[in-house]
Amino acid sequence: MKEKICAIVVIIAYAILCWFGWGSARIPTVSEDGKEILTFWHTYGDDEEAILRRVITEWEKDNPKYTIRPVRIPFDGHKPKIRTALTVGQGPDMARVDWSFVCELARKNAAADLDTFGFNTIKDQYLSAPLDSCCVNGKYYGLPDQSNCVALFYNRSVFKDLGLLPQDSEFKFGELIGGKEFPKTWEEFIPFAKQFKDTAKKREPFAILNTLWWNLAILNTFEAKVIDKNKCVINSANGIEAFTMMARLYKEGVEAGGWKTGAITPESGFVNNQYVMILMGPWNLKRFKEDLKLDFGIALIPGAKVRTSSNIGGTDVVIFKDKSFERQKACYSFLTFFTNAKNQAVWCKELNQIPINMGAYDLVKFEDQHQVAFLEQMKYTSANPVLKDFSILESIVNPEVSTILDGQNNVKDALDTIVQRVAQDRLLDD
């Protein structure tokens, strides 16, 4: 109750500040040369914003009625900032948001339905898994602007020491390990990984984190859904099989317990040669290669019910409904221009990022084999659960999964508890 009162006080104070301190002059809608200003709140870095501004200039040439004003806001805390701004009527025309925020904005009737502008005719241009994070009750309330996933990183130096790779070799995606392909299934992965355990060197084969988002990379290989048709189904047969396998990894000494409280994180353990393999995303490529000079490779995540799969991270762009329909249409025109194949190709070439527009794949040819690996892994990603608050779902799931991994709880009992908690907390209610 106290938290609700505090929140109300903050909103009221913010509204007063906006009314008396900002006024209409603080957020102008018309530029000095008479053009309508479309405000775009974003969380890009310097290099990304430089390209964004180039794209804006190109779009404005063909849309002389408008000028786009990009405003950078911190990614951390962007959700409450946008919530508050919308509440007091001081929100932007459009914004870049975390993928998990779109559902909340849609259910609060804040984000525009893109089908209103004809998005249904071009939706097939976008990677389906990232796009599905924008789909709420069959309608699209945003579109992906940047996406990523995780893949399996492995320490090539250890592989070389064990004679599995030539000493003078450089990483090439799909390279043979000991004359064989990298394990394609979890059943193949377990005996393969055990050869890397070295107690004397305190070296462990594999390490994972335990949050739902990271675990989705494994669950998706079992086709284990968490939410289906607005119902929690994590305790399905596939879900039980997936978590049973994860617990087996730890029990059989393949997984190091990187998820335990106080344990060395997978990232730190990989850098320090304590973990031979981890799940990791493309955000660490530059650091691992250029800053730390690590000799590492990337393989597709082993499969189970499907060949391979992964999760989806990244951001989406949304248009807000509290502006005129004509302004919304102009925002839609810009965002689809910003994410078209041509601009995505430039974006990805200059920033070494993964295209979200299918047409860009024919225009982007990466020489970096680590990037090639991620381009391939992205083809097999599965959509994340869509619900109004993913963080609350994680707070329910993560502790129960810990009891599974360390053997404290029966897999089915723990998953049944999750389903009951989701229902009790009314997490899936509209």
Backbone hydrogen bonds in HBPLUS format (Angstrom, degrees):
<---DONOR---> <-ACCEPTOR-->    atom                        ^
c    i                          cat <-CA-CA->   ^        H-A-AA   ^      H-
h    n   atom  resd res      DA  || num        DHA   H-A  angle D-A-AA Bond
n    s   type  num  typ     dist DA aas  dist angle  dist       angle   num
A0005-ILE N   A0001-MET O   2.99 MM   4  6.34 160.2  2.03 154.3 159.4     1
A0006-CYS N   A0002-LYS O   2.90 MM   4  6.15 160.2  1.94 149.7 155.3     2
A0007-ALA N   A0003-GLU O   2.95 MM   4  6.14 153.4  2.02 143.2 150.5     3
A0008-ILE N   A0004-LYS O   2.95 MM   4  6.24 155.5  2.02 149.1 155.3     4
A0009-VAL N   A0005-ILE O   2.94 MM   4  6.23 158.8  1.99 150.4 156.2     5
A0010-VAL N   A0006-CYS O   2.96 MM   4  6.21 158.3  2.01 149.3 154.8     6
A0011-ILE N   A0007-ALA O   3.03 MM   4  6.28 159.2  2.08 148.0 153.2     7
A0012-ILE N   A0008-ILE O   2.92 MM   4  6.18 163.4  1.95 152.9 157.4     8
A0013-ALA N   A0009-VAL O   2.88 MM   4  6.09 163.7  1.91 151.8 156.5     9
A0014-TYR N   A0010-VAL O   2.85 MM   4  6.04 155.7  1.91 147.3 154.5    10
A0015-ALA N   A0011-ILE O   2.85 MM   4  6.08 152.9  1.92 147.4 155.1    11
A0016-ILE N   A0012-ILE O   2.95 MM   4  6.27 157.5  2.00 151.4 156.9    12
A0017-LEU N   A0013-ALA O   2.97 MM   4  6.24 158.5  2.02 146.9 152.9    13
A0018-CYS N   A0014-TYR O   2.87 MM   4  6.16 159.2  1.92 149.9 155.5    14
A0019-TRP N   A0015-ALA O   2.86 MM   4  6.08 156.6  1.91 148.3 155.2    15
A0020-PHE N   A0016-ILE O   2.90 MM   4  6.05 172.0  1.90 157.5 159.2    16
A0021-GLY N   A0017-LEU O   2.62 MM   4  5.04 143.4  1.75 135.3 148.2    17
A0022-TRP N   A0017-LEU O   3.25 MM   5  6.80 134.0  2.48 140.9 150.2    18
A0022-TRP N   A0018-CYS O   3.18 MM   4  4.73 135.9  2.39 102.9 115.2    19
A0023-GLY N   A0018-CYS O   2.94 MM   5  6.25 169.8  1.95 174.3 171.4    20
A0026-ARG N   A0022-TRP O   3.18 MM   4  4.62 131.8  2.42 121.5 127.3    21
A0026-ARG N   A0023-GLY O   3.20 MM   3  5.58 142.8  2.34 105.5 114.9    22
A0037-ILE N   A0029-THR O   2.80 MM   8  4.98 168.2  1.81 125.5 129.4    23
A0031-SER N   A0035-LYS O   2.70 MM   4  5.19 164.3  1.72 155.8 160.3    24
A0034-GLY N   A0031-SER O   2.95 MM   3  5.20 157.4  2.01 115.2 116.4    25
A0036-GLU N   A0065-LYS O   2.98 MM  29  6.35 155.1  2.05 163.0 156.8    26
A0067-THR N   A0036-GLU O   2.85 MM  31  6.10 151.5  1.93 158.1 156.8    27
A0038-LEU N   A0067-THR O   2.87 MM  29  6.19 159.0  1.91 152.4 158.5    28
A0069-ARG N   A0038-LEU O   2.80 MM  31  5.98 162.9  1.83 147.4 152.7    29
A0093-ASP N   A0039-THR O   3.07 MM  54  5.22 136.4  2.27 124.9 137.7    30
A0094-MET N   A0039-THR O   3.17 MM  55  6.52 149.4  2.27 163.2 168.8    31
A0040-PHE N   A0069-ARG O   3.00 MM  29  6.02 167.6  2.01 138.7 140.0    32
A0071-VAL N   A0040-PHE O   2.82 MM  31  5.97 162.8  1.85 148.5 148.5    33
A0041-TRP N   A0094-MET O   3.08 MM  53  6.48 155.3  2.14 153.7 148.9    34
A0096-ARG N   A0041-TRP O   2.87 MM  55  6.35 145.7  1.99 153.5 164.8    35
A0042-HIS N   A0071-VAL O   2.92 MM  29  6.14 158.4  1.97 147.1 150.4    36
A0073-ILE N   A0042-HIS O   2.79 MM  31  5.99 161.3  1.83 171.1 176.4    37
A0049-GLU N   A0045-GLY O   2.85 MM   4  5.99 160.0  1.89 154.2 160.3    38
A0050-ALA N   A0046-ASP O   3.04 MM   4  6.24 147.8  2.14 147.1 155.2    39
A0052-LEU N   A0048-GLU O   2.91 MM   4  6.20 162.0  1.94 152.0 157.9    40
A0053-ARG N   A0049-GLU O   2.91 MM   4  6.10 159.1  1.95 150.7 154.2    41
A0054-ARG N   A0050-ALA O   3.28 MM   4  6.55 144.0  2.42 134.3 143.4    42
A0054-ARG N   A0051-ILE O   3.01 MM   3  5.03 120.5  2.38  96.4 112.0    43
A0055-VAL N   A0051-ILE O   2.97 MM   4  6.32 156.1  2.03 155.7 162.1    44
A0056-ILE N   A0052-LEU O   2.88 MM   4  6.19 155.1  1.94 150.7 158.3    45
A0057-THR N   A0053-ARG O   3.04 MM   4  6.23 157.6  2.09 142.5 147.5    46
A0058-GLU N   A0054-ARG O   3.15 MM   4  6.46 156.5  2.21 146.1 151.7    47
A0059-TRP N   A0055-VAL O   2.95 MM   4  6.23 161.6  1.98 154.1 158.9    48
A0060-GLU N   A0056-ILE O   2.89 MM   4  6.07 161.6  1.93 156.0 160.9    49
A0062-ASP N   A0059-TRP O   3.11 MM   3  5.63 134.8  2.33 110.2 120.3    50
A0066-TYR N   A0063-ASN O   3.08 MM   3  6.00 162.7  2.11 128.7 132.2    51
A0078-HIS N   A0075-PHE O   3.10 MM   3  5.20 163.5  2.13 125.5 122.4    52
A0081-LYS N   A0077-GLY O   3.28 MM   4  6.38 158.8  2.33 148.5 154.8    53
A0082-ILE N   A0078-HIS O   3.01 MM   4  6.09 158.3  2.06 144.8 149.8    54
A0083-ARG N   A0079-LYS O   2.89 MM   4  6.12 165.2  1.91 158.3 163.1    55
A0084-THR N   A0080-PRO O   2.95 MM   4  6.02 168.2  1.97 147.9 150.7    56
A0085-ALA N   A0081-LYS O   3.01 MM   4  6.14 162.2  2.05 144.5 150.0    57
A0086-LEU N   A0082-ILE O   2.96 MM   4  6.07 162.0  1.99 153.1 157.1    58
A0087-THR N   A0083-ARG O   3.00 MM   4  6.18 152.2  2.08 144.8 153.1    59
A0088-VAL N   A0084-THR O   3.16 MM   4  6.46 151.1  2.25 152.0 157.5    60
A0090-GLN N   A0085-ALA O   2.73 MM   5  4.83 154.3  1.79 158.8 154.1    61
A0089-GLY N   A0086-LEU O   3.19 MM   3  5.00 161.5  2.22 100.4 105.5    62
A0320-PHE N   A0093-ASP O   3.03 MM 227  5.65 173.8  2.03 147.0 148.4    63
A0095-ALA N   A0318-VAL O   3.04 MM 223  5.56 151.5  2.13 144.2 151.4    64
A0318-VAL N   A0095-ALA O   2.90 MM 223  5.56 159.1  1.95 158.6 164.8    65
A0097-VAL N   A0316-ASP O   2.79 MM 219  5.49 164.5  1.81 162.2 167.6    66
A0316-ASP N   A0097-VAL O   2.86 MM 219  5.49 160.5  1.90 159.9 166.2    67
A0101-PHE N   A0098-ASP O   2.96 MM   3  5.55 167.9  1.98 124.5 128.5    68
A0099-TRP N   A0314-GLY O   3.31 MM 215  6.12 154.1  2.38 146.9 139.6    69
A0105-LEU N   A0101-PHE O   3.18 MM   4  6.47 164.8  2.21 155.5 159.5    70
A0106-ALA N   A0102-VAL O   2.89 MM   4  6.12 152.8  1.96 153.3 161.5    71
A0107-ARG N   A0103-CYS O   2.90 MM   4  6.12 165.4  1.92 155.7 159.2    72
A0108-LYS N   A0104-GLU O   2.96 MM   4  6.09 137.3  2.15 144.1 155.4    73
A0110-ALA N   A0105-LEU O   2.84 MM   5  5.13 157.5  1.89 171.3 167.2    74
A0111-ALA N   A0105-LEU O   3.27 MM   6  5.43 151.9  2.36 115.9 116.7    75
A0109-ASN N   A0106-ALA O   3.00 MM   3  5.10 155.6  2.06 107.6 111.9    76
A0321-LYS N   A0110-ALA O   2.88 MM 211  5.63 163.7  1.91 151.3 154.8    77
A0112-ALA N   A0319-ILE O   2.77 MM 207  5.53 160.5  1.80 157.3 159.9    78
A0116-THR N   A0113-ASP O   3.06 MM   3  5.79 157.4  2.11 117.6 124.2    79
A0114-LEU N   A0140-TYR O   2.78 MM  26  5.67 159.1  1.82 167.1 174.2    80
A0117-PHE N   A0114-LEU O   2.94 MM   3  5.49 153.8  2.01 113.6 120.9    81
A0119-PHE N   A0114-LEU O   3.27 MM   5  5.49 159.8  2.31 130.8 129.7    82
A0118-GLY N   A0115-ASP O   3.06 MM   3  4.86 162.4  2.09 100.8 106.2    83
A0121-THR N   A0118-GLY O   3.10 MM   3  5.89 160.2  2.14 121.8 126.6    84
A0122-ILE N   A0119-PHE O   2.89 MM   3  5.47 156.9  1.95 119.9 126.9    85
A0123-LYS N   A0119-PHE O   3.00 MM   4  5.88 122.4  2.34 156.9 172.2    86
A0125-GLN N   A0122-ILE O   2.93 MM   3  5.72 166.4  1.95 126.3 130.3    87
A0126-TYR N   A0123-LYS O   3.16 MM   3  5.88 167.0  2.18 120.3 123.8    88
A0358-MET N   A0125-GLN O   2.56 MM 233  5.37 159.9  1.60 163.9 170.2    89
A0127-LEU N   A0356-ILE O   2.93 MM 229  5.49 154.5  2.00 148.5 152.9    90
A0131-LEU N   A0127-LEU O   3.16 MM   4  6.22 159.0  2.21 151.1 157.5    91
A0132-ASP N   A0128-SER O   2.85 MM   4  5.96 146.7  1.96 149.3 157.9    92
A0133-SER N   A0130-PRO O   3.21 MM   3  5.58 147.5  2.32 104.4 113.2    93
A0134-CYS N   A0131-LEU O   2.86 MM   3  5.50 160.4  1.90 119.1 125.8    94
A0135-CYS N   A0132-ASP O   3.13 MM   3  5.04 164.7  2.15 103.8 108.4    95
A0141-TYR N   A0134-CYS O   2.97 MM   7  5.57 167.1  1.98 154.8 154.7    96
A0136-VAL N   A0139-LYS O   2.79 MM   3  5.37 156.8  1.85 161.4 159.6    97
A0139-LYS N   A0136-VAL O   3.11 MM   3  5.37 164.6  2.14 111.4 116.3    98
A0143-LEU N   A0317-VAL O   3.14 MM 174  5.59 151.6  2.22 144.7 152.6    99
A0317-VAL N   A0143-LEU O   2.87 MM 174  5.59 160.4  1.91 152.9 156.5   100
A0145-ASP N   A0315-THR O   3.26 MM 170  6.13 166.5  2.28 132.5 135.7   101
A0315-THR N   A0146-GLN O   2.90 MM 169  5.40 148.3  2.00 140.0 149.5   102
A0148-ASN N   A0313-GLY O   3.30 MM 165  5.04 151.0  2.39 111.2 110.3   103
A0313-GLY N   A0148-ASN O   2.89 MM 165  5.04 163.8  1.91 138.3 137.9   104
A0151-ALA N   A0280-MET O   2.93 MM 129  5.75 159.3  1.98 155.1 153.5   105
A0280-MET N   A0151-ALA O   3.02 MM 129  5.75 158.7  2.07 157.7 164.3   106
A0152-LEU N   A0299-ALA O   3.06 MM 147  5.19 155.1  2.13 168.0 163.3   107
A0299-ALA N   A0152-LEU O   2.81 MM 147  5.19 163.4  1.83 152.8 157.9   108
A0153-PHE N   A0278-ILE O   2.84 MM 125  5.42 155.5  1.90 163.9 169.8   109
A0278-ILE N   A0153-PHE O   3.13 MM 125  5.42 151.0  2.22 139.2 147.6   110
A0154-TYR N   A0297-GLY O   2.89 MM 143  5.23 158.5  1.93 140.3 142.8   111
A0297-GLY N   A0154-TYR O   2.86 MM 143  5.23 160.7  1.89 149.9 156.5   112
A0155-ASN N   A0276-VAL O   2.94 MM 121  5.25 143.2  2.07 152.7 162.1   113
A0159-PHE N   A0155-ASN O   3.29 MM   4  6.62 161.1  2.33 144.6 150.1   114
A0156-ARG N   A0295-ASP O   2.97 MM 139  5.55 136.9  2.16 134.0 144.3   115
A0160-LYS N   A0156-ARG O   2.80 MM   4  6.01 151.8  1.87 147.1 154.4   116
A0161-ASP N   A0157-SER O   2.97 MM   4  6.23 155.5  2.04 145.3 151.8   117
A0162-LEU N   A0158-VAL O   3.10 MM   4  6.36 140.2  2.26 145.4 155.3   118
A0164-LEU N   A0159-PHE O   2.82 MM   5  5.11 155.3  1.88 163.2 154.9   119
A0163-GLY N   A0160-LYS O   2.97 MM   3  5.01 161.5  2.01 107.3 112.0   120
A0178-GLY N   A0164-LEU O   2.77 MM  14  4.08 155.0  1.83 137.2 129.3   121
A0169-SER N   A0166-PRO O   3.19 MM   3  5.34 166.6  2.21 113.3 115.3   122
A0175-GLU N   A0172-LYS O   2.94 MM   3  5.55 132.3  2.17 154.1 152.3   123
A0177-ILE N   A0180-LYS O   2.61 MM   3  5.16 157.0  1.66 165.5 157.9   124
A0180-LYS N   A0177-ILE O   3.13 MM   3  5.16 160.3  2.17 102.2 108.3   125
A0303-GLY N   A0184-LYS O   2.68 MM 119  5.89 177.7  1.68 133.1 133.9   126
A0189-PHE N   A0185-THR O   2.92 MM   4  6.13 142.6  2.06 140.2 152.0   127
A0186-TRP N   A0303-GLY O   3.08 MM 117  6.09 141.9  2.23 165.9 159.8   128
A0190-ILE N   A0186-TRP O   3.14 MM   4  6.29 151.3  2.23 151.3 153.6   129
A0192-PHE N   A0188-GLU O   3.42 MM   4  6.43 156.0  2.48 143.8 150.5   130
A0193-ALA N   A0189-PHE O   2.77 MM   4  5.87 159.2  1.82 159.0 163.5   131
A0194-LYS N   A0190-ILE O   3.22 MM   4  6.38 149.0  2.32 148.2 155.8   132
A0196-PHE N   A0193-ALA O   3.04 MM   3  5.83 167.8  2.06 125.6 129.5   133
A0197-LYS N   A0194-LYS O   3.28 MM   3  5.69 166.7  2.29 113.1 117.0   134
A0198-ASP N   A0203-ARG O   3.01 MM   5  4.98 170.5  2.02 139.2 140.8   135
A0203-ARG N   A0198-ASP O   2.88 MM   5  4.98 172.7  1.89 147.0 146.3   136
A0202-LYS N   A0199-THR O   3.02 MM   3  4.75 153.5  2.09  98.8 106.9   137
A0204-GLU N   A0274-GLN O   2.72 MM  70  5.98 175.2  1.73 166.7 166.3   138
A0276-VAL N   A0204-GLU O   2.98 MM  72  6.38 156.5  2.04 158.5 166.0   139
A0277-MET N   A0205-PRO O   2.95 MM  72  6.03 124.7  2.26 126.3 142.2   140
A0206-PHE N   A0254-VAL O   3.13 MM  48  5.92 123.8  2.46 165.2 169.8   141
A0256-ALA N   A0206-PHE O   2.77 MM  50  6.03 146.9  1.88 154.7 163.6   142
A0207-ALA N   A0277-MET O   3.17 MM  70  6.71 137.1  2.37 150.9 162.8   143
A0215-ASN N   A0211-THR O   2.92 MM   4  6.13 164.4  1.94 160.2 165.5   144
A0216-LEU N   A0212-LEU O   2.88 MM   4  6.03 133.1  2.10 149.7 160.6   145
A0217-ALA N   A0214-TRP O   3.23 MM   3  5.90 149.0  2.33 113.3 119.9   146
A0218-ILE N   A0215-ASN O   2.93 MM   3  5.39 136.0  2.13 109.8 121.0   147
A0219-LEU N   A0215-ASN O   2.86 MM   4  6.16 171.1  1.87 158.8 161.6   148
A0220-ASN N   A0216-LEU O   2.85 MM   4  5.69 162.4  1.88 145.9 149.4   149
A0221-THR N   A0218-ILE O   3.01 MM   3  5.41 138.9  2.18 107.5 118.8   150
A0222-PHE N   A0219-LEU O   2.95 MM   3  5.34 144.6  2.08 108.3 119.0   151
A0224-ALA N   A0219-LEU O   3.07 MM   5  5.21 172.4  2.08 142.6 141.5   152
A0223-GLU N   A0220-ASN O   3.09 MM   3  4.71 159.0  2.14  96.8 102.5   153
A0305-LYS N   A0221-THR O   2.80 MM  84  5.95 128.6  2.07 135.3 151.3   154
A0306-VAL N   A0221-THR O   3.13 MM  85  5.47 151.9  2.21 154.5 154.2   155
A0233-VAL N   A0226-VAL O   2.85 MM   7  5.31 154.0  1.91 130.3 138.8   156
A0228-ASP N   A0231-LYS O   2.82 MM   3  5.30 163.6  1.84 153.3 157.7   157
A0231-LYS N   A0228-ASP O   3.13 MM   3  5.30 127.7  2.42 100.3 113.6   158
A0236-SER N   A0233-VAL O   3.08 MM   3  5.66 140.8  2.24 127.2 125.2   159
A0240-ILE N   A0236-SER O   2.91 MM   4  6.22 161.7  1.95 157.8 162.1   160
A0241-GLU N   A0237-ALA O   3.02 MM   4  6.20 157.9  2.07 144.2 150.4   161
A0242-ALA N   A0238-ASN O   2.94 MM   4  6.13 154.8  2.00 145.6 152.2   162
A0243-PHE N   A0239-GLY O   3.07 MM   4  6.30 173.3  2.08 157.3 157.7   163
A0244-THR N   A0240-ILE O   2.94 MM   4  5.96 145.3  2.07 142.5 152.7   164
A0245-MET N   A0241-GLU O   3.07 MM   4  6.24 152.1  2.15 142.5 148.9   165
A0246-MET N   A0242-ALA O   3.07 MM   4  6.40 153.6  2.14 145.1 152.6   166
A0247-ALA N   A0243-PHE O   2.96 MM   4  6.13 157.7  2.01 144.0 149.4   167
A0248-ARG N   A0244-THR O   2.97 MM   4  6.15 145.3  2.09 139.0 149.1   168
A0249-LEU N   A0245-MET O   2.99 MM   4  6.31 146.6  2.10 147.1 155.2   169
A0251-LYS N   A0247-ALA O   2.93 MM   4  6.14 166.5  1.95 152.2 156.6   170
A0252-GLU N   A0248-ARG O   2.88 MM   4  5.87 158.2  1.93 153.7 157.1   171
A0254-VAL N   A0249-LEU O   2.88 MM   5  5.05 135.1  2.08 163.5 168.5   172
A0255-GLU N   A0249-LEU O   2.91 MM   6  5.19 164.0  1.94 116.7 118.1   173
A0253-GLY N   A0250-TYR O   3.14 MM   3  5.25 163.3  2.17 107.6 111.7   174
A0260-LYS N   A0257-GLY O   3.03 MM   3  5.58 170.4  2.04 120.7 123.9   175
A0263-ALA N   A0260-LYS O   3.08 MM   3  5.32 165.2  2.10 126.1 127.4   176
A0269-GLY N   A0265-THR O   2.86 MM   4  5.99 169.0  1.88 164.6 168.3   177
A0270-PHE N   A0266-PRO O   2.94 MM   4  5.98 147.0  2.05 144.1 152.1   178
A0271-VAL N   A0267-GLU O   3.11 MM   4  6.34 162.0  2.14 149.2 153.6   179
A0272-ASN N   A0268-SER O   3.00 MM   4  6.17 147.3  2.11 145.6 154.7   180
A0274-GLN N   A0269-GLY O   2.73 MM   5  4.81 146.8  1.84 158.4 158.2   181
A0275-TYR N   A0269-GLY O   3.02 MM   6  5.06 153.8  2.09 112.2 110.6   182
A0273-ASN N   A0270-PHE O   3.25 MM   3  5.18 164.9  2.27 106.7 108.1   183
A0284-ASN N   A0281-GLY O   3.46 MM   3  6.44 176.8  2.46 123.9 124.8   184
A0285-LEU N   A0282-PRO O   3.12 MM   3  5.31 170.4  2.13 113.9 116.7   185
A0288-PHE N   A0284-ASN O   2.91 MM   4  5.93 170.3  1.92 157.1 160.3   186
A0289-LYS N   A0285-LEU O   2.93 MM   4  5.99 164.5  1.96 154.7 159.2   187
A0290-GLU N   A0286-LYS O   2.79 MM   4  5.48 148.4  1.89 144.4 153.8   188
A0292-LEU N   A0287-ARG O   2.88 MM   5  6.15 153.9  1.95 167.3 176.1   189
A0294-LEU N   A0288-PHE O   2.83 MM   6  5.53 171.1  1.84 165.5 162.8   190
A0304-ALA N   A0306-VAL O   2.88 MM   2  5.23 124.4  2.20 145.2 157.4   191
A0382-SER N   A0310-SER O   3.19 MM  72  6.27 158.0  2.25 149.9 149.8   192
A0328-GLN N   A0324-SER O   3.00 MM   4  6.34 156.7  2.05 151.2 158.3   193
A0329-LYS N   A0325-PHE O   2.89 MM   4  6.16 155.3  1.95 149.3 155.5   194
A0330-ALA N   A0326-GLU O   3.08 MM   4  6.33 152.4  2.16 141.5 148.5   195
A0331-CYS N   A0327-ARG O   2.96 MM   4  6.25 155.3  2.02 149.2 155.8   196
A0332-TYR N   A0328-GLN O   2.91 MM   4  6.20 156.2  1.96 149.3 156.1   197
A0333-SER N   A0329-LYS O   2.93 MM   4  6.20 154.5  2.00 146.2 153.1   198
A0334-PHE N   A0330-ALA O   3.01 MM   4  6.34 155.3  2.07 146.9 153.0   199
A0335-LEU N   A0331-CYS O   2.89 MM   4  6.13 173.3  1.89 160.3 161.4   200
A0336-THR N   A0332-TYR O   3.04 MM   4  6.08 162.1  2.08 150.9 155.1   201
A0337-PHE N   A0333-SER O   3.12 MM   4  6.15 142.2  2.26 135.0 145.4   202
A0337-PHE N   A0334-PHE O   3.05 MM   3  4.99 119.3  2.44  94.1 109.9   203
A0338-PHE N   A0334-PHE O   2.73 MM   4  5.96 160.6  1.76 157.9 163.8   204
A0339-THR N   A0335-LEU O   3.11 MM   4  6.21 142.3  2.26 135.9 144.4   205
A0340-ASN N   A0337-PHE O   3.24 MM   3  5.19 170.3  2.25 106.9 108.3   206
A0344-GLN N   A0340-ASN O   2.87 MM   4  5.93 157.7  1.92 159.6 167.1   207
A0345-ALA N   A0341-ALA O   2.94 MM   4  6.04 148.4  2.04 143.5 151.3   208
A0346-VAL N   A0342-LYS O   3.23 MM   4  6.60 156.2  2.29 146.1 151.4   209
A0347-TRP N   A0343-ASN O   2.90 MM   4  6.06 166.4  1.92 149.1 153.4   210
A0348-CYS N   A0344-GLN O   2.86 MM   4  5.98 163.2  1.88 150.0 153.9   211
A0349-LYS N   A0345-ALA O   2.95 MM   4  6.01 157.8  2.00 145.7 152.1   212
A0350-GLU N   A0346-VAL O   3.04 MM   4  6.11 169.3  2.05 155.4 157.9   213
A0351-LEU N   A0347-TRP O   3.03 MM   4  5.95 139.9  2.20 138.1 149.0   214
A0352-ASN N   A0348-CYS O   2.72 MM   4  4.97 123.0  2.05 134.5 141.1   215
A0360-ALA N   A0357-ASN O   2.96 MM   3  5.55 149.5  2.05 116.8 125.4   216
A0361-TYR N   A0358-MET O   3.17 MM   3  5.69 152.4  2.25 111.6 118.8   217
A0363-LEU N   A0360-ALA O   2.93 MM   3  4.99 143.5  2.06 100.9 112.6   218
A0364-VAL N   A0360-ALA O   2.97 MM   4  6.08 126.9  2.26 152.2 165.7   219
A0371-GLN N   A0368-ASP O   3.12 MM   3  5.38 121.8  2.47 101.4 114.8   220
A0372-VAL N   A0368-ASP O   3.03 MM   4  6.39 150.7  2.11 145.7 154.9   221
A0373-ALA N   A0369-GLN O   3.04 MM   4  6.24 149.0  2.14 139.1 145.8   222
A0374-PHE N   A0370-HIS O   3.32 MM   4  6.70 151.3  2.41 140.1 146.4   223
A0375-LEU N   A0371-GLN O   2.97 MM   4  6.29 153.2  2.04 151.3 159.2   224
A0376-GLU N   A0372-VAL O   3.08 MM   4  6.37 149.7  2.17 146.3 153.7   225
A0377-GLN N   A0373-ALA O   2.93 MM   4  6.25 159.8  1.97 147.9 153.8   226
A0378-MET N   A0374-PHE O   2.93 MM   4  6.00 157.5  1.98 149.4 154.3   227
A0379-LYS N   A0376-GLU O   3.12 MM   3  5.47 141.3  2.27 105.8 116.1   228
A0380-TYR N   A0377-GLN O   3.00 MM   3  5.58 157.5  2.05 116.6 123.4   229
A0381-THR N   A0378-MET O   3.38 MM   3  5.30 165.2  2.40 110.5 108.2   230
A0393-LEU N   A0389-ASP O   3.41 MM   4  6.80 157.2  2.47 144.6 150.5   231
A0394-GLU N   A0390-PHE O   2.96 MM   4  6.29 155.6  2.02 150.6 157.2   232
A0395-SER N   A0391-SER O   3.03 MM   4  6.29 148.8  2.13 139.6 148.0   233
A0396-ILE N   A0392-ILE O   3.15 MM   4  6.46 131.4  2.40 141.0 153.1   234
A0396-ILE N   A0393-LEU O   3.12 MM   3  5.21 137.0  2.31  98.1 110.1   235
A0397-VAL N   A0393-LEU O   2.92 MM   4  6.16 162.8  1.94 154.8 159.7   236
A0398-ASN N   A0394-GLU O   2.88 MM   4  5.64 165.8  1.90 150.2 154.5   237
A0401-VAL N   A0397-VAL O   3.02 MM   4  6.22 156.8  2.07 159.8 167.2   238
A0402-SER N   A0398-ASN O   3.09 MM   4  6.35 149.8  2.19 149.1 157.0   239
A0403-THR N   A0399-PRO O   3.33 MM   4  6.71 147.7  2.44 140.7 147.6   240
A0404-ILE N   A0400-GLU O   3.25 MM   4  6.63 135.6  2.46 137.4 149.3   241
A0404-ILE N   A0401-VAL O   2.99 MM   3  4.95 127.9  2.27  94.8 109.5   242
A0405-LEU N   A0401-VAL O   2.90 MM   4  6.22 163.9  1.93 159.4 162.3   243
A0406-ASP N   A0402-SER O   3.08 MM   4  6.27 161.2  2.12 151.9 155.5   244
A0408-GLN N   A0403-THR O   2.87 MM   5  4.89 119.6  2.24 142.4 156.4   245
A0409-ASN N   A0403-THR O   2.99 MM   6  5.23 145.5  2.11 136.3 130.1   246
A0407-GLY N   A0404-ILE O   3.14 MM   3  5.20 158.6  2.18 104.4 110.7   247
A0414-ALA N   A0410-ASN O   2.99 MM   4  6.17 164.8  2.02 160.4 164.1   248
A0415-LEU N   A0411-VAL O   3.03 MM   4  6.26 162.0  2.06 154.6 159.6   249
A0416-ASP N   A0412-LYS O   2.81 MM   4  5.96 154.4  1.88 151.2 158.6   250
A0417-THR N   A0413-ASP O   3.01 MM   4  6.21 149.8  2.10 143.1 150.9   251
A0418-ILE N   A0414-ALA O   3.14 MM   4  6.50 148.5  2.24 141.3 149.2   252
A0419-VAL N   A0415-LEU O   3.10 MM   4  6.43 161.2  2.13 149.4 153.2   253
A0420-GLN N   A0416-ASP O   2.99 MM   4  6.27 160.0  2.04 150.3 155.6   254
A0421-ARG N   A0417-THR O   2.90 MM   4  6.10 159.6  1.94 151.3 156.8   255
A0422-VAL N   A0418-ILE O   2.94 MM   4  6.16 162.9  1.97 157.0 161.0   256
A0423-ALA N   A0419-VAL O   3.14 MM   4  6.35 155.3  2.21 144.4 150.8   257
A0424-GLN N   A0420-GLN O   2.86 MM   4  6.09 160.8  1.89 151.3 157.2   258
A0425-ASP N   A0421-ARG O   2.85 MM   4  5.97 160.0  1.89 153.2 158.0   259
A0427-LEU N   A0422-VAL O   3.21 MM   5  5.57 162.0  2.24 161.2 164.1   260
A0426-ARG N   A0423-ALA O   3.08 MM   3  5.04 153.8  2.15 100.5 108.3   261
A0429-ASP N   A0426-ARG O   3.31 MM   3  5.40 165.2  2.34 104.0 108.2   262
